[in-house]
Amino acid sequence: MSSNEPASGARAVTIGAVGDLYIGKPLRGETDPGFAAAVRALRACDVRFANLEVQLLSRPTAAAAQAPGAWAGAPAELAGDVAWLGVNVASTANNHAGDYGADGLRQTEAALGDLGIPHAGTGPDLAQALRPAVVDTPGGRVAVLAVSSSHLDHARAGRSRDDTPGRPGVAPLRFGTRYRVDAEAYAALERILERLPAGKHREHPLARAYDDERGPALSLLGARFVRGEDFGVESWAAPDDAADIEAAVRAARRDADWVLLSMHTHEYDSRPDAPPDFAVEMARRAIDAGADAVIGHGAHGVRGVQLHRGRPIFHGIGAFVFQPYLFPRQPADFFEAYAMRDEPLADVYRARRENAGFYRKRSAWEALFVRLTCRRDGPPAFTMQPLTLWAEGEGPDGLPRLARNGEGLQLLEKVRDLSRELGTDLRLEAAQHLLHGHGAAVSAQPRRL
């Protein structure tokens, strides 16, 4: 039992959760009323969670050889803006955690530590990356764990052994994937493999083949195919990582009153607004292990909500701040990727923006503010409010605004419909621009195992 166990009848603990902080410039000078309303909503909660998807650099730092899209590096001073938003616990597990290598990760963690913001999801080795960040409130203790399925392999944390230190990086959620094709397509793939080396002539790193663990499949250019009646995608959580995450959740439950799992997931099986099978599987397993809620982010836009054992799984709440064209510098690799080696950074950003499909999609600039109300007598109740990351009449600027308007209502209706596809009914309170959800009536889950 934790030392801060409140007496019977103690007040509920409120948890405010927002998605990705992809910050490129200071936020404290922003005066937009909708943005101010979003910040007030977050600050009003006891626990204020966000996913920090940028490396906070206090000195010039060599970039990693690869990054997903752009290298997300911002001045360490922007940690002050994270604190100004009200964030008091952060995930650092995401696809940009490795953009500036182990050195950039250490600087980021130090910048958060200097401001007293605990983080989860990265660390000097795998065991420490899986440790929870803890927030003590007058109503009880909240533990937050964080993992990412979206990361480049060099950023993955490694396990320590007695004779070998571990590797700093991200707590991973790897997964296996295989593609189902009809007989005609499968025969064509077999013909290709007969006539071409199809990747076998390239150097490949040693790694466990999770894609092969659901039975034999045809392997072509790094993808596995099986013959079926139609076309489709199957995915599943890597057993090693899933077991590690379950163990971390159980350990956190022993010393906390409520446990959250943050899951950064860009991937999908069927369509971008639906979660992949491996994420659904892992979220349910985490709740079975003792998590009270799973907060998903990473996908550009929103996804639906599921309930498992009465506890909510938010498969995609979008970004809270998304400013991908405001980082003050990029490595040479960024310029070379666009064949603009000698051009000004502003011109390369302009080319990237014009070529990035998500910039033209309003759905990629939609998000949710989630508020959980946690009591000891059952699963948390929750509400969701709509956020739009665009200025009225001007287009996307990456700044979150509480959308108490027709667009916000349409966004909530979309989330309600996506949730129904996942078997969850949410109540829409149109006048207040709120979606309500309550944990199903289930037998009480032990608060500590």
N, C-alpha and C positions, 0 to 999 in steps of 0.2 A: 504493500500500500504506500502511495506517495505521501510525503510528509505534509503536503498542503491539502489533504483531504478536507473539504468543507463540511460543515454540519448539514444535517438533513434540512432540506428547504432552501439551500443556497441558490442564488440566482443562476439563470442560464448563462452560458458563455456564447457570445456571438463571434462568428468567424466570417470575415469578408475576404473573398477570393477573386482576384483578377488574373488575367493571363500574362502574356509576354510583355516584358519591358525591353523594348528595342530602342534605346534612347540615344539620340545623336546630338542633342543640344539641351541646355538648361530649360527646365519646366517652370521654375518659380516665377518667372515674369509673365506667364500666360494669363490673359484676362477673360477668356471666353466663358460666359456664364454656364454653359453646359459642362465644360471641363471642371469648373469650380464645384458644380453640383456632384460630379463623379468623385472628385477628391473628398468632398465632405462625406459622401456615403461610405467610402472606404475608411476614413478616419473614425467614423462613429462606431466601429466594431472593436471588440476586445483584441482579437487576433486579426492581423492584416497581411494576407499572403499575396505574393506575386512571383512570377518566374523571371529572373534576371537573365536576359538573353544577349548580354553584351559583356565584353571583357573591359574592366576598368583599369586603365594602364597609368601608372605613375611615372613612367620613364619610357624612352624609346625601346621597343621590344621587337625582336625578330619574329616575323609571322611564320606560322606553320606552312608547309608546302601546299596544303589543300585547305579549302574552306567551302562551306555550302553556299554558293552564290557570291557573297561578299564577306570580307573579314570584318567582324563586328568588334571594333576597338574604339573606345571613347576615353576621354580624360577621366582619371580617378576622381576628380572633383564632382563628377555627376553622381557619385554615391550619395552626396548631400541631397540631391534631388530625389533619390529613391527614399531617403528618410523623410524628406519634406512631404512626399505623397502620403506618408503615414505607414509605410510598409514596416512591419516589425518581425517578419520571418520571410525568407526567400528560398526559392529553388535556384540552384546554379547548374542543374542537369538539363542540358539541351544541346542542340546540334552546333551551337557556336562556342561551346565551352573550351574547345581545343584550338580555336583560331590563332591564338598566340602561344601555343604550347604550354608546358608546365609552368614556365615563368609567368606568362600572362594569367594563368589560373591562380597562382599564388598571390599575385598583385590584386586580383579581383577579390579573393577571399579576405585579404588583409584590409582592403578598402571597406568592405562590409563590417569586418570585425572592429575597425576603428570607430565605427558609429554604433556599435552594439547590436547589429542586425545579424541574428544567427542564420546560417544557411545549411541546406542539405542537398545532397546529390553529387557532390564532388569532394575529393580529398586526396591525401598523399598516397593512398592505396585503396583497394576495393572495400576493405572492412570499414575504413573511415568514411568513404563516400556513401556507404549504406547507413551510416549512423543518422539518427533523427536530429533535427533542430527542435529545441524545446522552448515553449513560451508559457510562463506561469502567469495566471490571471487570478483575481480574487475568487473566481468560481471554479477553478481547477486547472490542471495542466494539459496542454495540447502539444502533441508530438507530430512533427511533419517530416515525412521521408520523401525523397525525390529520385526518380529514375528517368532515363530517356531511351526510347527506341530509335530515335533519330540522332545519329552521331557518325562522324567518320571514325574509322577503326583506330587511328592513332590517338584519339581522344579517350578511349575506353580505359577505365581504371583497371589495374591488374592486382591479383591476389598476392600477398606476401607469403613466402615460405621461410622455414627456419634458416636456410642458407642463401636466400635471395630476396632482396627488398621488392616490394610491390611497385606498381607504376601509378603515378598520379593521373587523375582523370575523372570521368563521368561514371556514375553507377549505371550499368547498362541493362536494358531489356532487349536482348537479341531475339530473333524470331526466325522460323523457317517459313519458306514460301514455295509453293509449286503451282503450276499453271495447267489447267485442264483444257484440252483441245479435242476436237472430234477426230475421227479416224483418218479423214482425208488430210487434215493439217498435220497429224502425227506422222503419217507416211512421208509427207514433204520434209518434215524435220529430220526424219531418219535418212532421207536421201541427201540432205545437206551434210549431215555428219559423215556419211560415207565418202564424200568427195572433198571435204575441207577439214583442216585441223581444228577450226572453230574454237580458238582460244587455247588449245593444248600446247601451242608453240610459244606461249607467253609465260613469264615467271609469275607464280602465284604464291602468296604467303601461306604458311602452315596455319590451318584453323580447323576446328571441328565443323563438320558439314551438317549443320542443323537442317538444311533443306532436304537432306537425304533420309531423315529419320522417320518418315512416314511411309517407308517402303521404296522399292526401286522406281527410278524415274529416268527419263532421257535428259541428259545434261547438254545444254547448248549455250555458249557464251555467258556462262555464269548463272543461267536460269534452268530450273528443272521442270520438265513437262511430263504429264501423264495422259493416257488416252481415255476419253470419256464420251458420253453421249452429246455433250454440248461444250461451251466454253465457260471458264470460270477460274476463280482464284481461291486457293486455300492457304491460310496462314495459322501459325501456332507459336506460342511462347517457347523460347529455348528452355529446356528443362533445368539446366544449371542456374540460369539467371532467375527463373521463376522461383526455384527453391530458395535462393539467396534472399529474394525480396520477401517471400513468406516468412522466413526466419527473422528478418529485420523487423517486419511488422509485429510478429509475436513478441520479440524482445522489447519493442517500444511500448506495447500494450501493458507489459508488466509494471511500468513506472509512469504511466500516463492515464489520464481520465478519458481523453479522446485522441484518436490517431487519424491523421490524413495522409494519403499517398498522392503525391504529385506525379503525373505521367506526361512526358512530352512526346507527342506522337504526330508526325506529319503523314504517316503512311495510310493507305486505304486499300481495300480489296476490290470493291465493286464501284464505288463512286466517292468523290472527295468529302461529301457531307455525311458519310456513314462510316462508323469505326471499323477497323479491320478485326478479323476474328481473334487474332492474338491479343489485341488490347482488351476486348471483351473478356476473354479467358483470364488474363492477368488481373483485371480489375475485380472479377468475381473471386478469384483465389485470394486476393489481398483482403477483401471483406471477410471471407471465411477465416482468414488468419487473425482478424481482429480490427481491421480498419473501419472507421465510421463513415468515411466518404473518400471518393477518388476524384481528384481534380485533373481533368485532361486539358491540354492546350498544345499548341504547335501547328495544327492545321490552320491555314489562312481562312478564317470564318468560323462558323458555329456548327456544332453537331448536337444530337439529341441526348436525352438523359435516360438512364436505366435505373431501376431499383433492384437490389439483390439483398435478400434477407432484410428488406425494408430500408436499406441504406443506399444513398444516392451515388451514382457514377455519372459524372459530367464528362461526356466524351470529347467535348471541344467548346471552350469558352472564348476562343479567339485571343487577340492581342489587346493589351491595355494601351501601350504606346508602341507605334510602329513607324520608325523614321529611318528607313534603310539607305537614304541618300544624303545623310547629314554627318556621317563619320568624317572627322577632319583629315584622315589619311588612309591610304591603302597601299599594300605592298606591290612590287613590280608585277607579281603574278596576276593581279587584278587587271591592270592595264593590258597585259599581254593576252588575257582571255578574250578581250574585245578587239584585239589587233589595233590598239590605240596606245602603243607604248610611249609615245612622246606627247600625247595630248593632255590638256589640263584635266584634273580630277572632275571638275564640274561637268565637262563635256562627256566624260566616260559615264558618270552617273546619269546624265541625260540619255545616253544611248541605252544604258541598262533599263531605265524606266520605260523607255519606248518599246523595248523588246520583252519586258516582263509581262506576261499575260495577266497576272493577278492584279496589276495596277489598274487595269481597265474594268475589273469586276467589282461592283459594289459589294458583293457578298464577301469578298476577301477583307473588307474593312468594317465588318460587323463583329460585335463581341457582346459579352454578357458580364454583368456584375452579379456575383453569387453571394448571398448572405445565408449562412447556416446558423440555426439556433439549436444549441446542444444542451440537452438536459440528461439527467441520469436515469430517467424512467423509460427510455426507448430511443429509437433512431432519431437523428436530427430532422427538424423541419427546415424548409429552405424556401427562399424566394429568389427570383432572377429578374434583373432589370436590364433593359436594352441599352447598348452603347453603340454609337456610330463614330467612326474615325475619319470623318470628313467635315469640312466647313460648309455651311449652308451656301449653296450656289457656286462653290469654288472647287469642289472635288476633294479627294483624299489628301489629308495632311498628317495623318497618323496620330492625331491628338484625340483622346477619348472624350465623348460628350454623352451625358445621360440624354437619351432620345425620348422625351416625353411628347411625342408627336405621332403623326400617322406612320412615318417610317419605322419608328420604334415599335408601334403596335404590330405592323407587318412582320417585323423581326421576331417578336414573341410568338406570333401565330405560326411562323415557320418552325421555331424550336418546339412548339407544342406538337406540330405535325410530325417532325422528325422523331420526337420522343414516343409518339404513338406507334410508329413503325418498330420501335424497340420494346413495345409492350408497356409503356408508362403513360398514364393520363395525368396531365397537369391542369390546374385550374387557372384560367386567364381572368385577371381582374383588369378589364380594359380601362376603366376610369383612372386607375392608379398606375397603369403601365407596369404590371407585375404578373409574373407567373409564379404560382404557389405549388409546392410539393410537400408532402408529409410522408414520413416513413410508414410503411405498411405495418399492420398489427402483427407482430411476430413475438415469439417467446424472447424474454430478456436475454441478451447476450452478456456473458460475463465481462465485467469492466476490466478485469485483469486475469490473465491466464496463469 
